[in-house]
Amino acid sequence: MKSLPSRTEEIELHLLLEAIYLRYHHDFRGYSVASLKRRLTQARQHFGCETFSQLQDRVLRDEGMVSRLLPYLTVQVSEMFRDPSYFRALREKVIPHLRTYPSLKVWIAGCSQGEELYSMVILFREEGLENRTIFYATDINSTALAAAEAGVYDLDRIALFTANHQKSGGKGSLSDHFTTGYGRAVIDKSLRQRVVFSDHSLASDAVFAEAHLVSCRNVLIYFTRPLQDRAVGLFQDSLVRRGFLGLGSKESLRFSEHAGDFEEFDRKERIYQRSADR
């Protein structure tokens, strides 16, 4: 049996998430409780609140508080060409299928600060598909979206990005796609010409566009099973017949209620193909 303080803290956390949803329509109620509790405890300490109830009071009474809290509620950890073998598999196995379409739409769900988005755009440019592709970059965090659209990264991260790009089968030099100065690297603005940035929640919003490829990596691991099923359902509904879905290295459709709607295209890299029959 849980101790009284532990049970009280769980109730407070539940009420805090309910308050955020009712007041601002951001729905984190289906996120992993253990992960949220850890991150919100950090937020509570940062904002000088002794309890989740005190944090809830500030969220309800200070409209600017929720935007300051979102970085704690959403995980913004990524890198360009993260897991290079995933991008190599896209390049060598998925791109040949996508070449058969006269126009393409790619959805980067949970785009964070844009690292995966620009990795995808660069890959499509290198494979000659950028000019026939529209990229949708979505995230629940408007601050992260603004950072993604700006495309500015610390210069000390570029060595890792470059190594990843080379391992992914990259063509040319990654440095061709950014300029440097004052300790920062700025993504070339031409990489944003075919990108649509949009606020979108996998927890509460609906499908907004048809896609040939959906890449949503290292997002579902923070969701409960029902929310995972909801998100995968959105991907399934958005994908064209025989469209592709890419997940993170620790994510799988094995236990999803939508598993029957997909076929394993590359098991190792967690790439799935939507079945011909819905």
Long-range contacts (C-beta under 8 A, 24 or more apart in sequence): 9-37, 9-51, 9-52, 12-51, 12-52, 12-53, 12-56, 13-37, 13-40, 13-52, 15-52, 15-53, 15-56, 16-40, 16-52, 16-53, 16-55, 16-56, 16-59, 19-56, 19-59, 19-60, 20-59, 20-66, 20-69, 20-73, 23-59, 23-60, 23-66, 24-66, 25-204, 26-66, 26-70, 26-73, 26-140, 26-201, 27-201, 27-203, 27-204, 28-73, 28-203, 29-203, 30-203, 30-223, 30-224, 30-226, 30-227, 30-230, 31-73, 31-203, 31-222, 31-223, 31-224, 31-227, 32-221, 32-222, 32-223, 32-224, 33-224, 35-222, 36-73, 39-72, 39-73, 39-75, 40-72, 40-73, 42-72, 43-69, 43-72, 46-72, 67-142, 67-143, 70-140, 70-141, 70-142, 70-143, 71-141, 71-143, 71-144, 73-141, 74-112, 74-139, 74-140, 74-141, 74-144, 75-112, 75-218, 75-222, 76-112, 76-113, 76-141, 76-144, 77-112, 77-218, 78-112, 78-113, 78-115, 78-116, 78-218, 79-115, 79-157, 79-160, 79-161, 79-164, 80-115, 80-116, 80-118, 80-119, 80-160, 80-161, 80-164, 80-165, 80-174, 81-119, 81-161, 81-164, 81-165, 81-167, 81-168, 81-170, 82-115, 82-116, 82-119, 82-164, 82-217, 83-217, 83-248, 83-249, 83-269, 84-164, 84-165, 84-166, 84-167, 84-168, 85-167, 85-168, 85-268, 85-269, 86-168, 86-217, 86-246, 86-249, 86-269, 86-270, 86-271, 87-119, 87-123, 87-164, 87-168, 87-169, 88-167, 88-168, 88-169, 89-266, 89-268, 89-269, 89-271, 90-123, 90-213, 90-246, 90-271, 91-123, 91-126, 91-127, 91-168, 91-169, 92-169, 93-265, 93-266, 93-271, 94-213, 94-244, 94-265, 94-271, 95-123, 95-127, 95-129, 97-242, 97-244, 98-129, 98-212, 98-213, 98-244, 99-129, 101-132, 101-212, 102-132, 103-132, 103-133, 103-134, 104-129, 104-132, 104-133, 104-134, 104-212, 104-213, 105-133, 105-134, 105-135, 105-136, 105-209, 105-210, 105-211, 105-212, 105-213, 106-133, 106-134, 106-135, 106-136, 106-211, 106-212, 106-213, 106-214, 106-215, 107-135, 107-136, 107-138, 107-209, 107-211, 107-213, 107-214, 107-215, 107-216, 107-235, 107-238, 108-135, 108-136, 108-137, 108-138, 108-215, 108-216, 109-138, 109-200, 109-202, 109-214, 109-215, 109-216, 109-219, 109-231, 109-235, 110-138, 110-139, 110-140, 110-202, 110-216, 110-217, 110-218, 110-219, 111-137, 111-138, 111-139, 111-144, 111-145, 111-148, 111-197, 112-139, 112-141, 112-144, 112-148, 113-144, 113-147, 113-148, 113-153, 114-147, 114-148, 114-149, 114-151, 114-187, 115-153, 115-161, 116-215, 116-217, 117-148, 117-195, 118-151, 118-177, 118-187, 118-191, 119-165, 119-168, 120-215, 121-191, 121-194, 121-195, 122-165, 122-170, 122-174, 122-177, 122-191, 123-168, 123-170, 125-191, 126-170, 126-171, 126-172, 130-194, 131-194, 133-194, 134-194, 134-195, 134-196, 135-194, 135-195, 135-196, 136-195, 136-196, 136-198, 136-208, 136-209, 136-211, 137-195, 137-196, 137-197, 137-198, 138-197, 138-198, 138-199, 138-200, 139-199, 139-200, 140-199, 140-200, 140-201, 140-202, 140-203, 142-199, 145-197, 145-198, 145-199, 148-197, 149-192, 149-195, 149-197, 151-178, 151-186, 151-187, 151-189, 151-191, 151-192, 152-184, 152-185, 152-186, 152-187, 153-178, 153-184, 153-185, 153-187, 154-183, 154-184, 154-185, 155-180, 155-183, 155-184, 155-185, 156-183, 157-185, 158-185, 202-227, 202-230, 202-231, 202-234, 203-227, 203-230, 203-231, 206-234, 207-234, 207-237, 207-238, 208-238, 209-238, 210-238, 210-239, 210-240, 211-238, 211-239, 211-240, 211-243, 212-239, 212-240, 212-243, 212-244, 213-243, 213-244, 213-245, 213-246, 214-238, 214-239, 214-243, 214-244, 214-245, 214-246, 215-245, 215-246, 216-245, 216-246, 216-247, 217-246, 217-247, 217-248, 217-249, 217-251, 217-270, 218-248, 218-249, 218-250, 218-251, 219-248, 220-247, 220-248, 220-251, 221-248, 221-250, 221-251, 225-255, 228-256, 229-256, 229-257, 229-258, 232-256, 232-258, 233-257, 233-258, 236-261, 236-262, 236-274, 236-278, 239-274, 240-274, 241-274, 241-276, 242-273, 242-274, 242-276, 243-273, 243-274, 244-271, 244-272, 244-273, 244-274, 245-271, 245-272, 245-273, 245-274, 246-270, 246-271, 246-272, 247-271, 247-272
